């Protein structure tokens, strides 16, 4: 039998940010898959919805997936939610979608609140082109930032309060202290705040102020000042701003040149041939 899996957005703060369609389908569904059953129960109780819950979180993905797929194979309808916002975005639900489709089940969406897009709208940064980076890795954070240092798109990051100071310090070092950033927190809540400043000033500000709440960082993209000349000149500029291998990879990717060729040129420019 073919079941239906709905991917359902939930409020990122204010419980009233649920669509009428999402509430109707949650009431009609056979069960609800969620990260934290206690958290989801608060939402369901608010709307007087009583449904069986399937625990599905990153610490026990396989068991949760097996239960959800078993329900779908019985032809049932399952609504999958995250603790807040969109499931599958910085969320273990991303694994389940291809599994359900491989089994021939229908997958549909119940759209709604998104912390990343809401923060982008509030930020005042350029919305023409943007990239969602989610949470930076715990290790090799600066390496990831160096990969993004010349990206012209507005960059969106999620960050926890206990890591915010270190992340802002690294961003100011890699991107430059003058780069504009909008720090958005408590979206749709009573203490919603958007703090627009530079990375250097933000890093300095939080040396004396303790971060509170989950943050979305919306960082301005790099100003494109690279020369229009040959790729060798571009490589020369990149080598001034980033580690050699990062510069090689960036030039090879941007100009469509073999990495080995760019690497040899980097050796020559650094006087190692």
BAMARDO-736746 format. One record per residue (C-alpha): x negated, y negated, z; residue in one letter. Coordinates in Angstrom, 1 decimal, decimal comma. Layout:
N
+--------+--------+--------+---+
:      x :      y :      z : r :
+--------+--------+--------+---+
:      X :      Y :      Z : a :
...
+--------+--------+--------+---+
This chain:
273
+--------+--------+--------+---+
:      x :      y :      z : r :
+--------+--------+--------+---+
:    0,0 :    0,0 :    0,0 : x :
:   -1,1 :   -3,6 :   -0,6 : x :
:   -1,2 :   -6,0 :    2,4 : x :
:   -1,7 :   -9,8 :    2,5 : x :
:   -4,4 :  -11,6 :    4,3 : x :
:   -3,7 :  -15,3 :    5,0 : x :
:   -6,6 :  -17,6 :    5,8 : x :
:   -5,1 :  -20,2 :    8,1 : x :
:   -6,5 :  -23,5 :    9,2 : x :
:   -5,9 :  -24,4 :   12,8 : x :
:   -6,2 :  -27,8 :   14,6 : x :
:   -9,7 :  -29,2 :   15,3 : x :
:   -8,4 :  -31,1 :   18,3 : x :
:   -4,8 :  -32,3 :   18,2 : x :
:   -2,4 :  -29,3 :   18,4 : x :
:    0,2 :  -31,2 :   16,2 : x :
:   -2,1 :  -30,8 :   13,2 : x :
:   -0,4 :  -27,6 :   12,0 : x :
:    1,5 :  -27,4 :    8,7 : x :
:    5,1 :  -26,3 :    8,7 : x :
:    4,3 :  -23,5 :    6,2 : x :
:    1,4 :  -22,2 :    8,4 : x :
:    3,8 :  -22,0 :   11,4 : x :
:    6,4 :  -20,2 :    9,4 : x :
:    4,0 :  -17,6 :    8,0 : x :
:    2,5 :  -17,1 :   11,4 : x :
:    5,9 :  -16,3 :   12,8 : x :
:    6,7 :  -13,9 :    9,9 : x :
:    3,3 :  -12,1 :   10,0 : x :
:    2,7 :   -8,7 :   11,5 : x :
:   -0,4 :   -9,8 :   13,4 : x :
:   -3,0 :  -12,5 :   13,8 : x :
:   -6,8 :  -12,0 :   13,6 : x :
:   -8,8 :  -14,5 :   15,7 : x :
:  -12,2 :  -15,2 :   17,2 : x :
:  -11,2 :  -15,8 :   20,8 : x :
:   -7,8 :  -14,4 :   21,8 : x :
:   -7,6 :  -16,8 :   24,8 : x :
:   -8,2 :  -19,8 :   22,6 : x :
:   -5,6 :  -18,7 :   20,0 : x :
:   -3,0 :  -17,9 :   22,6 : x :
:   -3,0 :  -21,6 :   23,6 : x :
:   -2,0 :  -22,5 :   20,1 : x :
:    0,6 :  -19,7 :   19,8 : x :
:    2,1 :  -20,5 :   23,2 : x :
:    2,4 :  -24,1 :   22,2 : x :
:    4,6 :  -23,2 :   19,2 : x :
:    6,3 :  -20,2 :   21,0 : x :
:    4,8 :  -17,6 :   18,6 : x :
:    4,4 :  -14,1 :   19,9 : x :
:    2,4 :  -11,8 :   17,7 : x :
:   -0,2 :   -8,9 :   18,2 : x :
:   -3,7 :  -10,3 :   18,2 : x :
:   -6,7 :   -8,6 :   16,6 : x :
:  -10,1 :   -9,7 :   18,0 : x :
:  -12,5 :  -10,6 :   15,2 : x :
:  -15,7 :  -12,3 :   16,2 : x :
:  -19,4 :  -12,3 :   15,3 : x :
:  -20,4 :   -9,9 :   18,1 : x :
:  -18,3 :   -7,0 :   16,9 : x :
:  -17,5 :   -7,7 :   13,2 : x :
:  -17,3 :   -4,1 :   12,0 : x :
:  -14,7 :   -3,0 :   14,6 : x :
:  -12,6 :   -6,1 :   13,9 : x :
:  -12,8 :   -5,6 :   10,1 : x :
:  -11,8 :   -2,0 :   10,4 : x :
:   -8,7 :   -2,9 :   12,4 : x :
:   -7,7 :   -5,7 :   10,0 : x :
:   -8,2 :   -3,5 :    6,9 : x :
:   -6,2 :   -0,7 :    8,5 : x :
:   -3,3 :   -3,1 :    9,0 : x :
:   -3,6 :   -4,3 :    5,4 : x :
:   -3,7 :   -0,8 :    4,1 : x :
:   -0,3 :   -0,2 :    5,8 : x :
:    1,1 :   -3,1 :    3,7 : x :
:    1,2 :   -5,5 :    6,6 : x :
:    0,6 :   -9,3 :    6,6 : x :
:   -2,3 :  -10,6 :    8,7 : x :
:   -3,1 :  -14,2 :    9,4 : x :
:   -6,7 :  -14,9 :   10,1 : x :
:   -7,7 :  -18,0 :   12,1 : x :
:  -10,8 :  -19,4 :   13,6 : x :
:  -11,0 :  -21,2 :   16,9 : x :
:  -10,7 :  -24,6 :   15,1 : x :
:  -10,5 :  -25,7 :   11,5 : x :
:  -11,0 :  -23,5 :    8,5 : x :
:  -11,8 :  -19,8 :    8,8 : x :
:  -14,7 :  -18,6 :    6,6 : x :
:  -16,6 :  -21,9 :    7,0 : x :
:  -19,5 :  -21,5 :    9,4 : x :
:  -17,3 :  -18,6 :   10,6 : x :
:  -17,5 :  -14,7 :   10,4 : x :
:  -14,3 :  -14,6 :    8,4 : x :
:  -16,4 :  -15,1 :    5,3 : x :
:  -17,3 :  -11,4 :    5,3 : x :
:  -13,7 :  -10,2 :    5,4 : x :
:  -12,4 :  -11,9 :    2,2 : x :
:  -14,5 :   -9,8 :   -0,3 : x :
:  -13,8 :   -6,7 :    1,7 : x :
:  -10,0 :   -7,2 :    1,5 : x :
:  -10,2 :   -8,0 :   -2,2 : x :
:  -12,2 :   -4,9 :   -2,9 : x :
:   -9,5 :   -2,9 :   -1,4 : x :
:   -6,9 :   -4,5 :   -3,6 : x :
:   -5,2 :   -6,7 :   -1,0 : x :
:   -3,8 :  -10,1 :   -1,6 : x :
:   -5,8 :  -13,0 :   -0,1 : x :
:   -4,1 :  -16,4 :    0,2 : x :
:   -4,7 :  -19,7 :    1,9 : x :
:   -2,9 :  -21,9 :    4,4 : x :
:   -4,8 :  -25,1 :    4,2 : x :
:   -5,2 :  -27,7 :    6,9 : x :
:   -7,7 :  -29,5 :    9,2 : x :
:  -11,4 :  -29,5 :    8,3 : x :
:  -14,0 :  -31,0 :   10,6 : x :
:  -16,5 :  -31,5 :    7,8 : x :
:  -14,2 :  -33,3 :    5,4 : x :
:  -12,6 :  -35,3 :    8,1 : x :
:  -16,0 :  -36,5 :    9,3 : x :
:  -17,0 :  -37,3 :    5,8 : x :
:  -13,9 :  -39,4 :    5,4 : x :
:  -14,5 :  -41,2 :    8,6 : x :
:  -18,3 :  -41,7 :    8,1 : x :
:  -18,3 :  -44,5 :    5,5 : x :
:  -21,0 :  -42,7 :    3,6 : x :
:  -20,9 :  -42,0 :   -0,1 : x :
:  -18,2 :  -39,4 :   -0,8 : x :
:  -18,9 :  -39,1 :   -4,6 : x :
:  -21,2 :  -36,1 :   -4,1 : x :
:  -21,9 :  -34,2 :   -0,9 : x :
:  -23,2 :  -30,9 :    0,5 : x :
:  -22,1 :  -29,0 :    3,5 : x :
:  -25,1 :  -27,5 :    5,4 : x :
:  -23,3 :  -26,4 :    8,6 : x :
:  -25,6 :  -25,6 :   11,5 : x :
:  -29,3 :  -25,9 :   10,9 : x :
:  -31,3 :  -22,7 :   11,8 : x :
:  -32,7 :  -22,5 :   15,3 : x :
:  -36,1 :  -21,7 :   14,0 : x :
:  -37,8 :  -23,4 :   11,0 : x :
:  -35,4 :  -26,3 :   11,3 : x :
:  -37,9 :  -28,7 :    9,8 : x :
:  -38,5 :  -26,4 :    6,8 : x :
:  -34,8 :  -26,5 :    6,0 : x :
:  -34,8 :  -30,3 :    6,3 : x :
:  -37,8 :  -30,6 :    4,0 : x :
:  -35,9 :  -28,7 :    1,4 : x :
:  -33,2 :  -31,4 :    1,6 : x :
:  -35,4 :  -34,5 :    1,9 : x :
:  -34,9 :  -35,6 :   -1,8 : x :
:  -31,3 :  -34,4 :   -2,2 : x :
:  -29,3 :  -37,4 :   -3,4 : x :
:  -26,0 :  -36,0 :   -2,1 : x :
:  -24,5 :  -37,0 :    1,3 : x :
:  -25,4 :  -34,2 :    3,7 : x :
:  -23,0 :  -32,8 :    6,3 : x :
:  -24,2 :  -30,9 :    9,4 : x :
:  -22,6 :  -29,4 :   12,5 : x :
:  -24,4 :  -29,7 :   15,8 : x :
:  -23,9 :  -28,7 :   19,4 : x :
:  -24,5 :  -31,4 :   22,1 : x :
:  -27,4 :  -29,5 :   23,7 : x :
:  -29,4 :  -29,5 :   20,4 : x :
:  -28,5 :  -32,9 :   19,2 : x :
:  -31,5 :  -34,8 :   20,5 : x :
:  -34,0 :  -32,4 :   19,0 : x :
:  -32,2 :  -32,3 :   15,7 : x :
:  -32,0 :  -36,1 :   15,4 : x :
:  -35,7 :  -36,4 :   16,2 : x :
:  -36,6 :  -33,9 :   13,5 : x :
:  -34,3 :  -35,6 :   11,0 : x :
:  -35,9 :  -39,0 :   11,7 : x :
:  -39,3 :  -37,5 :   11,2 : x :
:  -38,5 :  -35,6 :    8,0 : x :
:  -35,9 :  -37,9 :    6,3 : x :
:  -37,3 :  -41,2 :    7,7 : x :
:  -36,0 :  -43,3 :   10,5 : x :
:  -34,3 :  -45,8 :    8,2 : x :
:  -31,9 :  -43,2 :    6,6 : x :
:  -28,3 :  -43,9 :    7,5 : x :
:  -26,3 :  -41,4 :    9,6 : x :
:  -22,8 :  -41,3 :   10,9 : x :
:  -22,2 :  -39,3 :   14,1 : x :
:  -18,6 :  -38,2 :   14,4 : x :
:  -17,2 :  -36,4 :   17,4 : x :
:  -14,0 :  -35,5 :   19,1 : x :
:  -12,1 :  -35,7 :   15,8 : x :
:   -8,3 :  -36,1 :   16,3 : x :
:   -8,8 :  -36,2 :   20,1 : x :
:   -8,3 :  -39,1 :   22,6 : x :
:  -12,0 :  -40,0 :   22,6 : x :
:  -12,6 :  -39,7 :   18,8 : x :
:  -15,7 :  -41,7 :   17,9 : x :
:  -17,7 :  -42,5 :   14,8 : x :
:  -21,2 :  -44,0 :   15,4 : x :
:  -22,9 :  -45,3 :   12,3 : x :
:  -26,5 :  -46,2 :   12,6 : x :
:  -30,0 :  -45,1 :   11,3 : x :
:  -31,6 :  -41,8 :   12,2 : x :
:  -34,4 :  -43,6 :   14,1 : x :
:  -31,9 :  -45,6 :   16,1 : x :
:  -29,7 :  -42,5 :   16,8 : x :
:  -32,7 :  -40,5 :   18,0 : x :
:  -33,7 :  -43,4 :   20,3 : x :
:  -30,1 :  -43,9 :   21,5 : x :
:  -29,7 :  -40,3 :   22,7 : x :
:  -33,0 :  -40,4 :   24,7 : x :
:  -31,0 :  -42,2 :   27,4 : x :
:  -27,4 :  -41,2 :   26,5 : x :
:  -26,3 :  -37,6 :   27,1 : x :
:  -24,4 :  -36,2 :   24,0 : x :
:  -20,8 :  -35,1 :   24,7 : x :
:  -18,7 :  -32,9 :   22,6 : x :
:  -19,4 :  -31,2 :   19,2 : x :
:  -20,9 :  -33,4 :   16,6 : x :
:  -20,6 :  -33,7 :   12,8 : x :
:  -23,6 :  -35,5 :   11,4 : x :
:  -23,0 :  -37,2 :    8,0 : x :
:  -26,4 :  -38,2 :    6,6 : x :
:  -26,9 :  -40,5 :    3,6 : x :
:  -28,5 :  -38,9 :    0,5 : x :
:  -32,0 :  -39,7 :   -0,7 : x :
:  -32,4 :  -42,8 :   -2,8 : x :
:  -33,6 :  -41,6 :   -6,2 : x :
:  -36,8 :  -43,4 :   -7,0 : x :
:  -38,7 :  -40,6 :   -8,7 : x :
:  -40,5 :  -41,6 :  -11,9 : x :
:  -39,2 :  -40,7 :  -15,4 : x :
:  -42,6 :  -39,6 :  -16,5 : x :
:  -44,0 :  -36,1 :  -16,8 : x :
:  -43,5 :  -33,5 :  -14,1 : x :
:  -47,1 :  -33,7 :  -13,0 : x :
:  -46,5 :  -37,2 :  -11,7 : x :
:  -43,4 :  -36,1 :   -9,9 : x :
:  -45,5 :  -33,3 :   -8,3 : x :
:  -48,1 :  -35,9 :   -7,2 : x :
:  -45,3 :  -37,9 :   -5,5 : x :
:  -43,8 :  -34,9 :   -3,8 : x :
:  -47,2 :  -33,7 :   -2,5 : x :
:  -47,4 :  -37,0 :   -0,5 : x :
:  -44,1 :  -36,3 :    1,3 : x :
:  -43,9 :  -32,6 :    1,9 : x :
:  -45,9 :  -29,4 :    2,3 : x :
:  -47,5 :  -28,1 :   -0,9 : x :
:  -45,3 :  -25,0 :   -1,4 : x :
:  -42,2 :  -27,1 :   -0,8 : x :
:  -43,3 :  -29,6 :   -3,4 : x :
:  -44,1 :  -26,8 :   -5,9 : x :
:  -40,6 :  -25,2 :   -5,4 : x :
:  -38,9 :  -28,5 :   -5,7 : x :
:  -40,6 :  -29,5 :   -9,0 : x :
:  -40,1 :  -26,0 :  -10,5 : x :
:  -36,4 :  -26,1 :   -9,6 : x :
:  -35,7 :  -29,7 :  -10,7 : x :
:  -37,6 :  -29,6 :  -14,0 : x :
:  -37,1 :  -26,0 :  -15,0 : x :
:  -40,8 :  -25,1 :  -15,0 : x :
:  -42,4 :  -21,8 :  -14,0 : x :
:  -43,4 :  -22,0 :  -10,3 : x :
:  -46,8 :  -20,4 :  -11,2 : x :
:  -47,5 :  -23,3 :  -13,6 : x :
:  -46,6 :  -25,9 :  -11,0 : x :
:  -48,6 :  -24,1 :   -8,4 : x :
:  -51,7 :  -24,2 :  -10,5 : x :
:  -51,2 :  -27,9 :  -11,1 : x :
:  -50,8 :  -28,5 :   -7,4 : x :
:  -54,2 :  -26,8 :   -6,8 : x :
:  -55,8 :  -29,1 :   -9,4 : x :
:  -54,3 :  -32,2 :   -7,8 : x :
:  -55,5 :  -31,1 :   -4,4 : x :
:  -59,0 :  -30,5 :   -5,7 : x :
:  -59,0 :  -26,8 :   -5,1 : x :
:  -59,8 :  -25,7 :   -8,7 : x :
+--------+--------+--------+---+
